[in-house]
Amino acid sequence: MKKLISTTYSAGAFNLAMLLLRVGFGILLIPHGYDKLVHFATMKSHSQNFLGIGQGPSLALNIFAEFFCSMLLILGLFTRLAVIPLIINMCVVVALAHNYDFFGDAEHGAMYLIGFFVILLVGPGKISVDGLINK
């Protein structure tokens, strides 16, 4: 009981929490990117035109973030660099796709955004490829 109300934490618990955050968010986001990758031709006409670069390039950037950067996030490889496109992608989702409706349609995007900011600030933890490289 005393441990449940304690405000201290161990390095092992911290690293395990970062692993769960990285892997959980990465696994949950990969299906979105995979579906867009497989159905690129049909989804191109329905995608947002981010920064006026066109729907095809915008969808390609979206797929890069949601699929490939999520894979890097799961592995913990180049983690801080990998979450930057994910943060930009979630900002576009919240702002352009769901019109800042934080308590409605943009709720999931906002939760991803907060989680990705945490990973950017804290790093991947020691249970990652980055952690093994820095040993």
C-alpha atoms as one frame of an Amber mdcrd trajectory, in Angstrom:
protein
   0.000   0.000   0.000   2.831   2.349   0.826   4.300   1.909  -2.650   0.994
   2.877  -4.316   0.984   6.354  -2.768   4.720   6.927  -3.079   5.920   9.767
  -5.326   9.291   8.157  -6.041  10.034   5.936  -8.980  12.833   3.639 -10.032
  14.864   3.845 -13.220  13.518   0.441 -14.238   9.904   1.567 -13.886  10.638
   4.730 -15.847  12.279   2.800 -18.693   9.441   0.264 -18.770   6.881   3.095
 -18.891   8.668   4.709 -21.833   8.780   1.327 -23.604   5.025   0.892 -23.107
   4.334   4.437 -24.325   6.499   4.057 -27.447   5.318   0.574 -28.401   1.680
   1.244 -27.572   1.437   4.449 -29.601   3.454   2.955 -32.451   1.323  -0.190
 -32.699  -1.911   1.789 -32.528  -0.831   4.175 -35.305   0.675   1.684 -37.790
  -2.697   0.377 -39.101  -3.705   3.917 -40.096  -0.519   4.363 -42.113  -0.642
   0.845 -43.574  -4.199   1.317 -44.805  -3.194   4.570 -46.504  -0.104   2.903
 -48.000  -2.083  -0.003 -49.455  -4.893   2.212 -50.784  -2.750   5.164 -51.855
  -4.418   5.681 -55.238  -7.954   5.764 -53.867  -7.098   7.811 -50.748  -5.133
  10.443 -52.662  -8.278  12.289 -53.729  -9.623  12.374 -50.138  -6.484  13.544
 -48.335  -5.696  17.005 -46.971  -3.556  19.334 -49.085  -0.942  20.178 -46.444
   0.895  23.479 -47.131  -0.416  23.524 -50.700   2.029  20.856 -51.913  -0.733
  18.709 -53.392  -2.800  15.815 -52.165  -0.390  13.083 -53.326   2.720  14.477
 -51.623   0.677  15.321 -48.512  -0.598  11.747 -48.323   2.948  10.432 -48.836
   4.166  12.531 -45.898   1.248  11.264 -43.844   2.142   7.650 -44.678   5.806
   8.300 -43.877   4.864   9.604 -40.445   2.133   7.127 -39.533   3.754   3.970
 -40.892   7.514   4.330 -41.134   8.099   6.696 -38.201   5.828   4.514 -36.065
   8.063   1.545 -36.847  11.115   3.534 -35.771   9.229   4.555 -32.633   8.451
   0.934 -31.737  12.098  -0.025 -32.154  13.296   3.049 -30.328  15.602   3.902
 -33.221  16.206   7.608 -33.941  13.281   8.147 -31.585  13.404  11.900 -31.131
  13.807  12.439 -34.881  11.001   9.977 -35.623   8.460  11.731 -33.389   8.931
  15.112 -35.091   7.010  14.042 -38.256   4.452  12.347 -36.000   3.946  15.572
 -34.035   3.542  17.567 -37.259   1.133  14.929 -38.582  -0.996  15.041 -35.428
  -1.043  18.861 -35.541  -2.426  18.624 -39.085  -4.967  16.011 -37.972  -6.161
  18.145 -35.058  -6.121  21.467 -36.917  -7.055  20.766 -40.529  -8.877  17.437
 -40.472 -10.896  17.956 -37.270 -10.978  21.757 -36.861  -9.567  21.822 -33.296
 -12.495  19.825 -31.889 -10.459  18.541 -28.915 -13.445  17.008 -27.140 -14.954
  15.514 -30.271 -13.383  14.258 -33.493  -9.860  15.528 -32.705  -9.686  13.809
 -29.311  -7.563  10.874 -30.497  -5.205  13.118 -32.436  -4.765  15.342 -29.390
  -3.936  12.341 -27.193  -1.356  11.126 -29.700   0.060  14.652 -29.858   0.538
  14.816 -26.083   2.143  11.374 -26.001   4.529  12.227 -28.842   5.540  15.448
 -27.092   6.332  13.429 -23.962   8.503  11.054 -25.988  10.240  14.010 -27.663
  11.039  15.631 -24.320  11.925  12.524 -22.304  13.474  10.282 -24.950  13.008
   6.579 -25.633  14.319   5.165 -22.361  17.023   2.537 -22.018  14.871  -0.301
 -23.380  15.348   0.806 -26.990  17.857   0.617 -29.806  18.867   4.202 -29.014
  19.410   3.167 -25.392  21.582   0.239 -26.459  23.623   2.433 -28.808  24.269
   5.020 -26.077  25.486   2.430 -23.574
